[in-house]
């Protein structure tokens, strides 16, 4: 293999490095992540400590002490679960099982995403 990929993750930072085994090619490293300190003085709340391997771009506990990332929670519920619920109600006039399955999965993904963003707990990430 010409390249080897190493990755590390912590609660606030995820890093990837690509190590070249060829002397002529340079090594590359990438880093991505967000911390809860950007404009936010409250980094702990009801669900602390956070056990997920990633912290998203929204400041933690910015709006309420009980929901870590409020806007990500409501957008998951409205953008995924509510659309799936409307699909179950109105998007399947022939009542085909495949559409029921698709819309049900969409609802479950929205609920799971809201749980992850609401708690930043490892259980909802897996």
C-alpha positions as CSV (number, residue, x, y, z in Angstrom):
1,X,0.0,0.0,0.0
2,X,1.4,3.4,-0.9
3,X,-0.4,5.2,2.0
4,X,-1.2,4.4,5.6
5,X,-4.2,6.2,7.2
6,X,-4.1,7.0,10.9
7,X,-7.0,8.5,12.8
8,X,-7.6,9.7,16.3
9,X,-10.7,11.1,18.0
10,X,-11.5,12.8,21.2
11,X,-14.6,14.6,22.5
12,X,-13.7,17.9,20.8
13,X,-11.3,17.0,18.0
14,X,-11.0,14.4,15.2
15,X,-7.7,14.1,13.3
16,X,-6.7,12.1,10.3
17,X,-3.2,11.7,8.9
18,X,-2.1,10.1,5.7
19,X,1.5,8.8,5.9
20,X,3.2,8.3,2.7
21,X,5.4,5.2,2.3
22,X,6.9,6.7,-0.8
23,X,9.8,9.1,-0.1
24,X,8.8,11.4,-3.1
25,X,5.2,11.9,-1.8
26,X,4.6,14.2,1.2
27,X,2.7,13.3,4.3
28,X,-0.8,14.9,4.8
29,X,-2.8,15.5,7.9
30,X,-6.3,16.8,8.4
31,X,-8.1,17.9,11.5
32,X,-11.8,18.6,12.0
33,X,-13.8,19.3,15.1
34,X,-15.6,21.9,17.1
35,X,-15.4,22.9,20.7
36,X,-18.1,24.3,22.9
37,X,-16.2,27.3,23.9
38,X,-16.8,29.4,20.8
39,X,-19.1,32.1,22.2
40,X,-20.5,29.8,24.8
41,X,-19.6,30.0,28.5
42,X,-21.7,27.0,29.6
43,X,-20.1,23.8,28.5
44,X,-21.7,21.5,31.0
45,X,-25.3,20.6,31.4
46,X,-27.8,17.9,32.2
47,X,-26.2,15.3,29.8
48,X,-22.6,16.0,30.8
49,X,-20.1,14.5,30.3
50,X,-20.5,13.9,26.6
51,X,-19.5,10.5,25.5
52,X,-19.9,10.7,21.7
53,X,-16.8,10.9,19.6
54,X,-17.8,14.1,17.9
55,X,-19.1,17.5,18.9
56,X,-21.0,19.3,16.2
57,X,-20.7,23.0,15.2
58,X,-23.5,24.3,17.4
59,X,-22.5,25.6,20.8
60,X,-23.5,23.3,23.6
61,X,-26.3,24.2,26.0
62,X,-26.6,27.6,24.4
63,X,-30.4,27.8,24.8
64,X,-31.4,25.3,27.5
65,X,-29.7,23.3,30.2
66,X,-31.4,20.0,29.1
67,X,-30.7,20.0,25.4
68,X,-27.1,20.1,24.1
69,X,-27.7,21.3,20.6
70,X,-31.2,22.7,20.3
71,X,-31.3,23.7,16.6
72,X,-29.9,20.3,15.5
73,X,-32.6,18.6,17.6
74,X,-35.6,20.4,16.1
75,X,-34.2,20.3,12.6
76,X,-33.8,16.5,12.9
77,X,-37.4,16.1,14.2
78,X,-39.0,18.5,11.7
79,X,-36.7,17.8,8.7
80,X,-36.7,14.0,9.0
81,X,-39.3,12.6,11.4
82,X,-42.1,15.0,10.5
83,X,-41.5,14.4,6.8
84,X,-41.6,10.7,7.4
85,X,-44.9,11.0,9.3
86,X,-46.4,13.0,6.5
87,X,-45.2,10.4,4.1
88,X,-46.9,7.6,6.0
89,X,-50.1,9.6,6.1
90,X,-50.2,11.1,2.6
91,X,-47.4,9.7,0.5
92,X,-48.6,6.2,0.1
93,X,-52.1,6.1,-1.3
94,X,-51.7,2.5,-2.4
95,X,-50.5,1.4,1.0
96,X,-47.4,-0.4,-0.3
97,X,-45.2,-2.0,2.3
98,X,-42.0,-0.7,0.8
99,X,-43.2,2.9,1.3
100,X,-44.3,2.2,4.9
101,X,-40.9,0.8,5.6
102,X,-39.1,3.8,4.0
103,X,-41.1,6.4,5.8
104,X,-40.8,4.5,9.1
105,X,-37.0,4.3,8.7
106,X,-37.0,8.1,8.0
107,X,-38.9,8.7,11.2
108,X,-36.5,6.5,13.2
109,X,-33.5,8.2,11.7
110,X,-34.9,11.6,12.7
111,X,-35.6,10.5,16.3
112,X,-32.1,8.9,16.6
113,X,-30.5,12.1,15.2
114,X,-32.4,14.2,17.7
115,X,-31.4,12.0,20.5
116,X,-27.7,12.2,19.5
117,X,-27.8,16.0,19.2
118,X,-29.8,16.3,22.3
119,X,-27.5,14.3,24.5
120,X,-24.2,13.8,22.7
121,X,-24.1,10.3,24.2
122,X,-22.3,7.4,22.6
123,X,-25.4,5.1,22.6
124,X,-27.2,7.3,20.1
125,X,-24.2,7.7,17.9
126,X,-23.8,3.9,17.3
